[in-house]
Amino acid sequence: MTGAVVVRPLDGCRVVVTRQERGRLGDLLEAVGAQVVHVPLIEVVDAAGDGLEQELDRLDEHRWLVVTSGEGADRVGRAAASHPSVRLAAVGTVTADRLGAASGRAVDVVPERQLAAALVDEFAGQAPTTVLVAQADRAAPTLVEGLRRLGHSVTAVTAYETRTRHPTPAEIARIADSDVVVFTSGSAAESWAEAMTDRETDPLRRPVDRPAVVAIGPTTDASIRDLGLKSDAVATDHSLHGLVDALIRLWSGSASGSEPE
């Protein structure tokens, strides 16, 4: 008796991952059958200057340390471990996992909705306090401005810099031959737009026979739309798992011949 054939929901789907590392997203996609095409469109580097180091040296002057990404978590984890009295907050569960691993302790606050605005809501009703926010150089002002509106004293420091990376002609051809491109940041979408100077040859702008575009959340989707591109699906749960779920729904609808929602 032969074993049952396991059909995974993304079997036959070629998915372009645009993050610097294929990492966990690539693993999640392969687990559900996708063929992952890794074309990094961003590069993450340490922030210039010693601003982050200076702020971390006086971390005990703050009641809270907040990070907005795994890259930020990696860069502040050691300081968080050395200052156990400082409470920790992270925008999403993946970021919280990396902050917890880097600091050796639990993260105190992670919003259920993995958005900067949702993290701001977690601080509503608290007495004014001091907060150090470690974020990217291109971070949206939502978190810092939102905390300040609540009356908190916020210091924002650049933990790392995100640079756009232009794909090579060979990489562009690999993208054009794929079914879906997933974006987890506006920076990656910006890199793609910068590389595409000829709309007639841009596979993301052509109305037919182009890869579908899936965004991890509304912030990334807004960046995509600002660049003149179009998202075919946006994750409801703004996480890597949510991104994969949105892609599965889109791909399932395409495979059945129905229109995606």
LUMTORDREN-243620 format. One record per residue: x, y, z of N, C-alpha, C in turn. Coordinates in steps of 0.001 Angstrom, whole numbers, plus 500000, padded with zeros to 6 digits. Last residue first. Example, Ala and Ser with C-alpha at 12.3 -4.5 7.8 and 13.67 -1.06 7.14 Angstrom:
BEGIN
512850497750507080513670498940507140512900500030507870;513190494310507800512300495500507800513200496700507800;
***
This chain:
BEGIN
490099538052496752489324539060497488490140540336497625;490649536918493391491081537095494772490279538179495436;488243535141491442488952536401491661489383536479493108;488893531706490525488078532763491105488910534015491291;490469529641489698489884530494488658489002531592489196;491874528211491449490488527773491223489790528581490150;494260529573491507494268528201491004492861527708490677;493491531971492695493959531982491314493893530587490708;492788531082495246491779531710494404492182531726492957;495279530150496087494152529213496001493053529770495120;496710532529496096497095531464495175495959530453495003;495411533943498161495504534498496808495779533396495795;495788532231500336494429532589499914494436533108498484;498598532210500438497861530962500198496451531257499712;499105534888501052499564534335499784498824533048499438;498056535028503608497486535874502554497878535351501176;499783533229504921498350532935504830497689533744503718;502196534627504731502057533331504060500584532971503895;501530536819506339501916537023504943501753535728504152;501128535611508797500010536264508132500283536497506659;503739534798509327502695533783509170501486534379508446;504914537331509540505351536411508489504320535319508249;502242539746510051503383538953510499503803538049509348;499582541008510461500765541645509902502035540991510458;496850539516509273497741539422510430499110539864509945;496270540143506626495395540627507698496133540610509023;498360541146503976498144540259505115497239540908506147;496994541841500863497670542412502036497342541533503231;497295541394497340496805540932498638497642541590499725;498235542836495274497112541945494993496520541375496265;499271546168495132499262544934495912498030544120495542;500956547980492671499667547510493157499852546215493948;502809551076492248502617549641492115501272549250492718;503369553680492787502667553393491550502499551920491268;504375554217495215505354554026494149504711553713492804;502185554181496815502830555477496583503835555405495442;501762551424496963500841552240496175501444553607495864;503902550729498646503799550138497309502906550998496416;503223552124500950504466552452500249504431551930498816;500878550774501622500815552203501293502066552638500540;501933548233502188501008548400501071500920549865500652;503377548799504483504092548382503276503213548559502045;501153549416506094502236550383505915503029550068504649;499508547102506067499052548340505441500147549375505219;501609544169505319500675544964506109500361546288505441;503024542677503506502891542146504861501891542934505699;501713542133500204502348542994501202502066542470502603;502215540661497096501598540492498416502403541307499421;501578540613493691502306541286494767501530541114496059;502102538381490903501232539040491874502103539634492986;503985538954487951503860538330489264502860539101490122;502013539258484937503015539770485864502923538989487165;500086538916482937501276538076482981502383538670483843;499043542362482598498831540920482480500169540213482575;499877544987483012498570544583483511498316543088483438;503120545697484302502314545230483187500991544693483679;504540546179486598503612547214486151502735546744485005;506237544115487054505282544424488118504272545482487684;507925543963484877506913542915485035505931543175486160;508805546470482802508651546217484234507569545171484453;509016547344480280509753546123480597509634545762482068;507558549633480202507190548574479267507887547260479584;508776551347482027507512550708482398507144549554481465;511955551556482921511177551414481688509895550660482004;513165551435485341513062552756484708512223552736483449;513361549794488056512502549701486876512308551082486253;514791550356490292515448549547489270514665549522487965;512956551730491817514134552447491326514815551683490197;511173549682492435510720550786491601511902551557491010;512788548081494110512264547549492858511872548678491912;513234549854496202514367549356495439513912548822494087;510627550104497138511305551277496581512489550850495717;510214547564498155509408548013497020510049549218496342;512045547690500247512237546707499185511444547096497945;510885549714501797512219549910501231512483548940500087;508545548766502790508461549722501708509806549931501035;508621545233503419508973546614503752508796547495502534;508020542807502494507867542982503936508280544384504374;506524541477499646507241542617500206506952542705501700;506750538908497286506276539325498610507166540445499131;505554538062494148506615538765494857506042539202496205;504688535169492264504349536136493308505630536772493841;505732533679490121504286533875490251503922535009491203;508509534478487899507894533956489116506405534274489159;509846535713485933509457534333485661508751533691486852;510581538108486995509559538119485945509035536721485653;512635537244488679511397537772489248510271537694488225;514532536527486792514016535502487704512717535959488350;515044539011485626514455537949484797513867536843485671;516240540252487771514976540783487263514271539730486413;518578538740487895517613538651488992516250539179488560;519820539565485547519478538147485721518437537975486826;520201542315486070519311541881484980518897540421485112;520082542669489706520801542541488441519818542165487334;518402545059491807518589543704491284519348543730489967;519759547347494057519188547163492728519436545739492250;518841547971497324519771547213496480519105546967495136;518699550517499803518098549794498684519189549112497869;519395550130503248519775550655501937519105549833500843;518804551047506486518326550189505404518656550849504069;520621551018509520520224551712508303519823550697507236;519876550938513054520479550401511839519951551179510649;518970552508515110519693551283515458520410550688514254;518572555748515976518712554889514802519580553689515167;516323556579518568517692556404518128517713555450516932;514294558749520388514382557854519229515828557791518777;512860559100523444514118559294522733514173558268521611;510058560538524943510565559531524012511891559986523396;507956560704527514509211561308527076509960560269526242;504408560699526945505646560041527331506859560799526779;501996561703526082502663562385527180503967561756527623;500820560801523843500303560271525109500989560882526326;502419561891521930501072562454522102500431561968523400;504583560155522120504721561538522597503366562195522800;503540557894520913503919557849522332504054559259522910;503191558896518280502061558409519059502366558361520548;505794559460517466504832560553517613503632560133518443;506849556816517488507434557880518309506442559013518527;505078555420515680505332554985517055505816556131517929;505033556915513206503820556500513928504072556207515392;507021557662511454506943558370512736505806557895513633;508791554862509999507683555811509987507560556449511372;512309554538509510511092554196510249510038555292510112;514760554622508341513610554949507505512287554691508216;516549553757510227516664555143509789515466555580508965;514789551749512676515542551950511440515598553426511076;515137552051516308514432551784515059515330552032513858;514404552132519623515489551798518700514867551330517390;513298554346521939512844553594520769514036553400519844;512933554652525323513939554674524267513449553779523137;510933556556527462510977555456526498512115555687525514;509549557349530592510636557562529642510808556329528771;506084558320531155507318557624531485508354557892530411;502929559117532470504051559496531604505349558868532083;500963556215533233501517557502533646502697557836532746;498865554721530754500009554669531660500439556080532031;496962555226528859496518555050530236497649554933531237;498691553559526285497627554487526661497183554194528089;500381551616525494500910552587526454499855553608526892;499002550229523612499383549506524823499897550454525906;498864552018521504497668551806522311497986551092523621;501411551627520401501090552903521048499886552731521974;500957549144519272501874549244520401501667550560521146;499252549890517225498741549012518279499654549029519495;500947551380515627499819552050516270499245551203517401;502666549374514681503193550404515562502061551109516316;501274546069514801501393547374514172501952548367515179;500014543407515159501434543690515027501659544941514183;497743543046517700497876543456516297499297543966516101;498684542619520314498041541532519573498057541810518081;501948543850521236500530544041520916499970542858520137;503853543000523922503769542768522486502303542912522108;505808543626526722504618544028525971504808543743524491;508110542362527809506958542684528648505686542963527858;509983539535526957509541540873526552508222541168527240;512202537741529133510931537888528432510672539348528082;515749537428528410514587537584529288513340537864528469;517989537527526825517907536470527819516765536629528792;518369539216524710518478539790526054518440538741527156;518044537633522463519247538459522572519467538995523984;515558536432522906516748535592522750518024536398522965;513904538697522996514002537815524146515243536952524086;514279539655520416514688540484521550514837539636522806;513186537553518949514604537882518777515117538754519916;510543537646519868511332536421520015512828536730519906;509794540216519056509853539891520476510682538640520729;509805539873516284510730540819516899510896540526518380;507682538056516164508999537661515675510072538566516272;505559539617517224506006538412517911507390537953517445;506106543246517175505529541972516742506152540780517436;507150545447518601505964545623517766505303544296517432;508013545219522078508314544962520667507032545036519869;509573546215525120508386546124524276508825545943522835;510774545906528477510960545712527043509621545626526326;512091547871531196511084546998530606511218546997529088;514959547772533129514313548427531993513334547444531355;516203546168534923515106547000535434514354547707534313;518334544894533685517089544141533887515924544970534401;520615545550531789519764546500532519518403545857532763;521865543659530296522648544291531370521840545259532218;520042542999528361520414541979529335521136542581530528;520055545329526865518844544974527613519143543931528666;522577545114525689522332546190526651521090545893527492;522089542905524025523102542818525078522894543896526135;520037543887522246519820542781523174520813542718524313;520286545696520275520114546237521633520025545131522682;520536544336517892521532545359518199521393545936519606;518394542632517673519739542063517721520760543073518210;516306544507517453516406543648518635517812543077518777;516706545551514896516891546405516061517086545587517326;516078543262513442517398543870513292517699544793514465;513403542844514130514416541911514594515819542477514486;511821545950515107512196544911514147513231543993514766;511371547842517017510348547689515989510667546604514974;511605548167520571512206547880519267511100547548518276;512021550040523504511085549557522489511841549318521191;512452550144526892513187550022525641512256549363524635;511540552233529657511191551271528610512207551309527480;512717554038531341511886552989531948511606551880530944;516082555255531198514775555039530590514031553924531329;518525555214532281517781556472532427516365556355531874;519733552888531572519030552891532854518331554215533140;521119553486529232519800552867529115519029552914530418;523476554676528549522655555289529599521225554749529569;524420553087526543525268553254527730524496553880528881;522538553441524583522510552185525321523381552255526570;523293555954523618521994555800524273521931554512525095;525832555331522550525700556322523617524381556164524359;525168553486520549526016553079521679525884554045522843;523695555139518807523065554001519479523864553581520693;525664557039517987524441557445518688523786556305519435;528026556922516614527949556185517885526703556537518683;527955556428512996528148557158514232527984556285515456;525415554636511187526635555428511224526733556174512553;524115551426511989523944552872511879525291553577511949;524861548551510025524886549260511299524740550757511053;522551547631507394523897547874507913523793548607509245;520831545725505087520774546315506422522190546426506959;519572546075501876520734545710502673520639546443504001;517049544822499641517526545750500665518786545184501301;516371542854497955516236544214497428516618545273498458;517354539584497130517348540661498135517298542034497486;515683537105495999516307538259495348516285539409496351;515054533795495972515550534854496848516280535918496039;512353531961495496513341532658494676513826533846495500;511009528928496525511455530256496938512556530761496012;508177527314495849509564527356495399510056528772495631;505952526148498426506427527160497484507869526904497057;505019524338500382505160523916498995505718524919498013;505060525012502973503729524853502373503823524677500856;507747525230503497506985524246504268505592524019503691;508533527405501992508884526066501517508082524989502235;507545529442503680507018529269502326507319527870501789;509113529142505963507657529019506054507045528766504677;511682529645504914511357528336505494509848528115505560;511454532324504129511721531294503140511373529909503640;511069533450506674510024533555505661510230532500504583;513489532973507944512299532274508401511179532330507372;515777533551505230515459533301506627514184532533506896;516739535188503211515491534448502985514933533976504319;517813538485503932518013537055504107516683536351503860;516638540848502978518089540662502882518456539184503022;513604540096501084514340540484502286515834540249502090;512096539144499026512904540326498755513684540812499970;511241536212497462511461536809498773512465537935498603;508974535111495119510188535912495294510197536520496691;507783531915494441507617533114495262508955533824495439;505969529827492464507308530408492588507173531778493267;503977527073493095504037528533493157505479528998493370;503790524339493298503803524921491965503921526428491931;502083524391496356502778523575495363502673524226493982;500836525657498410501588526491497466502437525665496506;499557523663499947498755524715499295499511525590498303;500549520293499151500691521497499963500097522690499216;499543517093499277499474518276498426499525519508499317;500869514003499637500595515229500378500643516407499412;499562510925498883500310512051498339499903513315499095;499811508167501104499009509218500480499919510341499994;501838505285500280501408506374501147500624507411500369;500692502108499051501511503311498953500953504396499849;500854498807500000500000500000500000500890501242500000;
***
